């Protein structure tokens, strides 16, 4: 920002608030600048302002760092361009803090471009998947349709079977564990129903269910014989003294 004002401070506070983790509180130490203590400041709920006592710059760790850098690297120096100032600051900070110079310079450039959001970790591309999107959809269709006993030789898929078919179809050789991870990404579970034998007779099974007697008919509480408990054991008769 070209100027420092209350409006600029409010924008700065809003930007810091967006970078604070969920459920965390940011503690912001402020010196005695006029725009730091204005009643017109809009302080987000996840930020707490801690003003320093007046005329006590030694309590501010940032002031101590800058004083150390100015005394050892920046005294009696004049630079021609902003890039020269940036290079000098990066050189001084890397020597003082033992940090890689290129990493620090990248941070400065990212902050100047995107603000605090530019300092957050960016997603890394990682290694490209071995199977393309169309190939993964085809594998998912294999699993949903199930194997063919004549062509595949199995009645249910195993990771080893899918591994061999993927290698034969796409010329991509995967480990069994990699096939299991692929199935998990495709939202398939390792739990499955019992496979159906290709020679099973569904009509005979249905007829058997209809004609088979129900050997475990539920009994109501009132159908229990007298003198027996719910567990089936005979109860001892109570004595006359206990019955009174």
DRENDO-1510 file (C-alpha; in Angstrom, 1 decimal, always signed):
<recs>
REC; n; res; u; v; w
REC; 1; UNK; +0.0; +0.0; +0.0 .
REC; 2; UNK; +1.4; +3.5; -0.8 .
REC; 3; UNK; +0.2; +5.0; +2.5 .
REC; 4; UNK; -0.2; +4.0; +6.1 .
REC; 5; UNK; -3.6; +4.8; +7.6 .
REC; 6; UNK; -6.4; +3.4; +9.7 .
REC; 7; UNK; -8.1; +2.1; +6.5 .
REC; 8; UNK; -4.8; +0.3; +5.6 .
REC; 9; UNK; -4.6; -1.1; +9.1 .
REC; 10; UNK; -8.1; -2.5; +8.9 .
REC; 11; UNK; -7.3; -4.2; +5.6 .
REC; 12; UNK; -4.1; -5.6; +7.2 .
REC; 13; UNK; -6.1; -7.0; +10.2 .
REC; 14; UNK; -8.7; -8.6; +7.9 .
REC; 15; UNK; -5.9; -10.3; +5.9 .
REC; 16; UNK; -4.2; -11.6; +9.0 .
REC; 17; UNK; -7.6; -12.9; +10.3 .
REC; 18; UNK; -8.1; -15.0; +7.1 .
REC; 19; UNK; -4.7; -16.7; +7.6 .
REC; 20; UNK; -5.4; -17.7; +11.3 .
REC; 21; UNK; -6.2; -21.4; +11.7 .
REC; 22; UNK; -9.7; -22.3; +12.7 .
REC; 23; UNK; -10.1; -22.1; +16.5 .
REC; 24; UNK; -6.8; -20.3; +17.0 .
REC; 25; UNK; -6.2; -16.7; +18.2 .
REC; 26; UNK; -3.5; -14.4; +16.8 .
REC; 27; UNK; -1.7; -12.1; +19.2 .
REC; 28; UNK; -0.6; -8.9; +17.5 .
REC; 29; UNK; +2.0; -6.8; +19.3 .
REC; 30; UNK; +1.7; -3.1; +18.3 .
REC; 31; UNK; +3.8; +0.0; +19.0 .
REC; 32; UNK; +2.5; +3.5; +19.7 .
REC; 33; UNK; +1.6; +4.5; +16.1 .
REC; 34; UNK; -1.5; +6.5; +15.8 .
REC; 35; UNK; -3.4; +4.1; +13.5 .
REC; 36; UNK; -2.6; +1.2; +15.9 .
REC; 37; UNK; -4.8; +2.5; +18.8 .
REC; 38; UNK; -7.6; +4.3; +16.9 .
REC; 39; UNK; -11.2; +3.5; +18.0 .
REC; 40; UNK; -12.1; +3.2; +14.3 .
REC; 41; UNK; -10.1; +0.0; +14.0 .
REC; 42; UNK; -12.1; -3.1; +13.1 .
REC; 43; UNK; -10.5; -5.9; +15.0 .
REC; 44; UNK; -11.7; -9.5; +14.0 .
REC; 45; UNK; -12.7; -11.9; +16.7 .
REC; 46; UNK; -9.7; -14.2; +16.2 .
REC; 47; UNK; -7.1; -11.4; +16.8 .
REC; 48; UNK; -6.0; -9.9; +20.1 .
REC; 49; UNK; -4.1; -6.6; +20.1 .
REC; 50; UNK; -1.3; -6.2; +22.6 .
REC; 51; UNK; +0.0; -2.5; +22.7 .
REC; 52; UNK; +3.5; -2.0; +23.9 .
REC; 53; UNK; +4.3; +0.5; +26.7 .
REC; 54; UNK; +5.3; +4.0; +25.4 .
REC; 55; UNK; +8.9; +4.6; +24.6 .
REC; 56; UNK; +9.9; +0.9; +25.0 .
REC; 57; UNK; +11.1; -0.3; +21.6 .
REC; 58; UNK; +13.4; -2.8; +23.3 .
REC; 59; UNK; +10.2; -4.9; +24.2 .
REC; 60; UNK; +9.4; -5.4; +20.5 .
REC; 61; UNK; +11.4; -8.3; +19.1 .
REC; 62; UNK; +11.0; -7.0; +15.6 .
REC; 63; UNK; +12.6; -3.7; +16.5 .
REC; 64; UNK; +15.5; -5.6; +18.1 .
REC; 65; UNK; +16.0; -7.5; +14.9 .
REC; 66; UNK; +16.0; -4.5; +12.7 .
REC; 67; UNK; +18.3; -2.6; +15.0 .
REC; 68; UNK; +20.7; -5.5; +14.8 .
REC; 69; UNK; +20.5; -5.6; +11.0 .
REC; 70; UNK; +20.9; -1.9; +10.6 .
REC; 71; UNK; +23.9; -1.8; +12.9 .
REC; 72; UNK; +25.7; -4.6; +11.2 .
REC; 73; UNK; +24.7; -4.4; +7.5 .
REC; 74; UNK; +22.7; -1.3; +6.6 .
REC; 75; UNK; +24.6; +1.6; +8.2 .
REC; 76; UNK; +26.0; +4.3; +5.9 .
REC; 77; UNK; +24.6; +2.5; +2.8 .
REC; 78; UNK; +22.6; +3.9; -0.2 .
REC; 79; UNK; +21.0; +1.8; -2.8 .
REC; 80; UNK; +19.8; +2.8; -6.3 .
REC; 81; UNK; +16.8; +0.5; -6.8 .
REC; 82; UNK; +14.3; -1.5; -4.8 .
REC; 83; UNK; +15.8; -4.8; -6.1 .
REC; 84; UNK; +19.1; -3.7; -4.6 .
REC; 85; UNK; +17.5; -3.0; -1.2 .
REC; 86; UNK; +15.7; -6.4; -1.4 .
REC; 87; UNK; +19.0; -8.2; -2.2 .
REC; 88; UNK; +20.8; -6.5; +0.7 .
REC; 89; UNK; +18.0; -7.4; +3.1 .
REC; 90; UNK; +18.0; -11.0; +2.0 .
REC; 91; UNK; +21.8; -11.2; +2.3 .
REC; 92; UNK; +21.7; -9.7; +5.8 .
REC; 93; UNK; +18.9; -11.9; +7.0 .
REC; 94; UNK; +20.4; -15.1; +5.7 .
REC; 95; UNK; +23.7; -14.4; +7.4 .
REC; 96; UNK; +21.9; -13.5; +10.7 .
REC; 97; UNK; +19.4; -16.3; +10.7 .
REC; 98; UNK; +21.2; -19.0; +8.7 .
REC; 99; UNK; +18.4; -19.2; +6.2 .
REC; 100; UNK; +18.7; -19.9; +2.4 .
REC; 101; UNK; +18.8; -16.7; +0.5 .
REC; 102; UNK; +16.7; -17.8; -2.4 .
REC; 103; UNK; +14.0; -19.1; -0.2 .
REC; 104; UNK; +13.8; -15.8; +1.7 .
REC; 105; UNK; +13.7; -13.9; -1.6 .
REC; 106; UNK; +10.9; -16.1; -2.9 .
REC; 107; UNK; +8.9; -15.4; +0.3 .
REC; 108; UNK; +9.3; -11.6; -0.1 .
REC; 109; UNK; +8.2; -11.8; -3.7 .
REC; 110; UNK; +5.2; -14.0; -2.9 .
REC; 111; UNK; +4.2; -11.6; +0.0 .
REC; 112; UNK; +4.4; -8.6; -2.2 .
REC; 113; UNK; +2.3; -10.3; -4.9 .
REC; 114; UNK; -0.4; -12.1; -2.8 .
REC; 115; UNK; +0.0; -10.8; +0.7 .
REC; 116; UNK; -0.1; -13.2; +3.7 .
REC; 117; UNK; -1.9; -15.7; +1.6 .
REC; 118; UNK; +1.2; -16.0; -0.6 .
REC; 119; UNK; +3.2; -17.3; +2.4 .
REC; 120; UNK; +0.9; -20.3; +2.9 .
REC; 121; UNK; +2.1; -23.7; +1.7 .
REC; 122; UNK; +1.0; -24.4; -1.9 .
REC; 123; UNK; -0.2; -27.8; -3.0 .
REC; 124; UNK; +2.5; -29.8; -4.6 .
REC; 125; UNK; +1.7; -31.6; -7.9 .
REC; 126; UNK; +3.2; -34.9; -6.8 .
REC; 127; UNK; +3.7; -37.8; -9.0 .
REC; 128; UNK; +1.2; -38.3; -11.9 .
REC; 129; UNK; -1.2; -41.2; -11.6 .
REC; 130; UNK; -0.2; -44.4; -13.5 .
REC; 131; UNK; -3.7; -44.7; -15.0 .
REC; 132; UNK; -5.5; -42.0; -16.9 .
REC; 133; UNK; -9.0; -40.9; -15.9 .
REC; 134; UNK; -10.6; -42.9; -18.7 .
REC; 135; UNK; -8.6; -46.0; -17.6 .
REC; 136; UNK; -9.7; -45.6; -14.0 .
REC; 137; UNK; -13.4; -45.4; -15.1 .
REC; 138; UNK; -13.0; -48.6; -17.1 .
REC; 139; UNK; -11.5; -50.4; -14.0 .
REC; 140; UNK; -14.4; -49.2; -12.0 .
REC; 141; UNK; -16.8; -50.7; -14.6 .
REC; 142; UNK; -14.9; -54.0; -14.3 .
REC; 143; UNK; -15.5; -54.1; -10.6 .
REC; 144; UNK; -19.1; -53.1; -10.8 .
REC; 145; UNK; -19.9; -55.7; -13.5 .
REC; 146; UNK; -17.9; -58.4; -11.8 .
REC; 147; UNK; -15.7; -61.0; -13.5 .
REC; 148; UNK; -16.7; -63.5; -16.2 .
REC; 149; UNK; -15.9; -67.1; -15.3 .
REC; 150; UNK; -15.2; -68.1; -18.8 .
REC; 151; UNK; -12.9; -65.2; -19.8 .
REC; 152; UNK; -11.5; -64.2; -16.4 .
REC; 153; UNK; -11.4; -67.6; -14.7 .
REC; 154; UNK; -12.6; -66.3; -11.3 .
REC; 155; UNK; -16.0; -65.6; -9.7 .
REC; 156; UNK; -14.9; -62.6; -7.7 .
REC; 157; UNK; -12.2; -60.0; -8.2 .
REC; 158; UNK; -9.0; -60.0; -6.1 .
REC; 159; UNK; -6.4; -57.3; -6.3 .
REC; 160; UNK; -4.1; -59.8; -8.0 .
REC; 161; UNK; -6.7; -60.5; -10.7 .
REC; 162; UNK; -7.3; -56.8; -11.3 .
REC; 163; UNK; -3.5; -56.3; -11.4 .
REC; 164; UNK; -3.1; -58.9; -14.1 .
REC; 165; UNK; -6.0; -57.5; -16.2 .
REC; 166; UNK; -4.7; -53.9; -15.9 .
REC; 167; UNK; -1.3; -55.1; -17.1 .
REC; 168; UNK; -2.8; -57.0; -20.0 .
REC; 169; UNK; -5.2; -54.2; -21.0 .
REC; 170; UNK; -3.2; -51.0; -20.4 .
REC; 171; UNK; +0.4; -52.3; -20.2 .
REC; 172; UNK; +0.7; -50.7; -16.8 .
REC; 173; UNK; +2.2; -52.9; -14.1 .
REC; 174; UNK; +1.0; -52.2; -10.5 .
REC; 175; UNK; +1.6; -53.8; -7.2 .
REC; 176; UNK; -1.3; -55.4; -5.4 .
REC; 177; UNK; -1.2; -52.7; -2.7 .
REC; 178; UNK; -1.4; -50.1; -5.4 .
REC; 179; UNK; -4.5; -51.8; -6.8 .
REC; 180; UNK; -6.1; -51.7; -3.4 .
REC; 181; UNK; -5.3; -48.0; -3.0 .
REC; 182; UNK; -6.9; -47.4; -6.5 .
REC; 183; UNK; -10.0; -49.2; -5.5 .
REC; 184; UNK; -10.3; -47.1; -2.3 .
REC; 185; UNK; -10.0; -43.9; -4.4 .
REC; 186; UNK; -12.8; -45.3; -6.6 .
REC; 187; UNK; -15.0; -45.6; -3.5 .
REC; 188; UNK; -15.0; -49.4; -3.5 .
REC; 189; UNK; -15.0; -51.2; -0.2 .
REC; 190; UNK; -13.1; -54.4; +0.7 .
REC; 191; UNK; -16.4; -55.8; +2.1 .
REC; 192; UNK; -18.5; -57.6; -0.4 .
REC; 193; UNK; -21.3; -60.2; -0.4 .
REC; 194; UNK; -20.7; -63.9; -0.9 .
REC; 195; UNK; -20.2; -64.6; -4.7 .
REC; 196; UNK; -22.8; -66.6; -6.5 .
REC; 197; UNK; -21.7; -69.9; -8.0 .
REC; 198; UNK; -22.2; -70.0; -11.7 .
REC; 199; UNK; -24.0; -73.4; -11.4 .
REC; 200; UNK; -26.4; -72.4; -8.7 .
REC; 201; UNK; -30.2; -72.7; -9.3 .
REC; 202; UNK; -32.0; -69.6; -8.2 .
REC; 203; UNK; -35.5; -71.2; -8.8 .
REC; 204; UNK; -34.6; -74.2; -6.6 .
REC; 205; UNK; -33.4; -71.9; -3.8 .
REC; 206; UNK; -36.6; -69.8; -3.9 .
REC; 207; UNK; -38.7; -73.0; -3.8 .
REC; 208; UNK; -36.7; -74.3; -0.9 .
REC; 209; UNK; -37.3; -71.1; +1.1 .
REC; 210; UNK; -41.0; -71.3; +0.5 .
REC; 211; UNK; -41.4; -75.0; +1.5 .
REC; 212; UNK; -39.0; -75.1; +4.4 .
REC; 213; UNK; -40.7; -75.0; +7.8 .
REC; 214; UNK; -39.9; -72.2; +10.2 .
REC; 215; UNK; -38.1; -74.1; +13.0 .
REC; 216; UNK; -37.5; -71.0; +15.1 .
REC; 217; UNK; -41.0; -69.5; +15.5 .
REC; 218; UNK; -40.9; -66.7; +18.0 .
REC; 219; UNK; -42.7; -67.3; +21.3 .
REC; 220; UNK; -44.6; -64.7; +23.2 .
REC; 221; UNK; -44.0; -64.2; +26.9 .
REC; 222; UNK; -47.5; -65.6; +27.7 .
REC; 223; UNK; -46.7; -68.9; +26.0 .
REC; 224; UNK; -44.0; -69.9; +28.6 .
REC; 225; UNK; -45.2; -72.8; +30.8 .
REC; 226; UNK; -46.0; -72.1; +34.4 .
REC; 227; UNK; -43.3; -72.6; +36.9 .
REC; 228; UNK; -40.5; -71.8; +34.5 .
REC; 229; UNK; -38.4; -68.7; +34.1 .
REC; 230; UNK; -37.7; -66.9; +30.9 .
REC; 231; UNK; -34.4; -68.8; +30.6 .
REC; 232; UNK; -36.3; -72.2; +30.7 .
REC; 233; UNK; -35.1; -73.3; +34.1 .
REC; 234; UNK; -37.6; -74.6; +36.7 .
REC; 235; UNK; -38.2; -72.1; +39.5 .
REC; 236; UNK; -38.1; -73.1; +43.2 .
REC; 237; UNK; -41.4; -72.7; +45.0 .
REC; 238; UNK; -41.3; -69.8; +47.5 .
REC; 239; UNK; -41.7; -70.7; +51.2 .
REC; 240; UNK; -44.6; -69.5; +53.2 .
REC; 241; UNK; -42.5; -67.2; +55.4 .
REC; 242; UNK; -41.0; -65.4; +52.3 .
REC; 243; UNK; -44.4; -65.2; +50.6 .
REC; 244; UNK; -45.8; -63.1; +53.5 .
</recs>
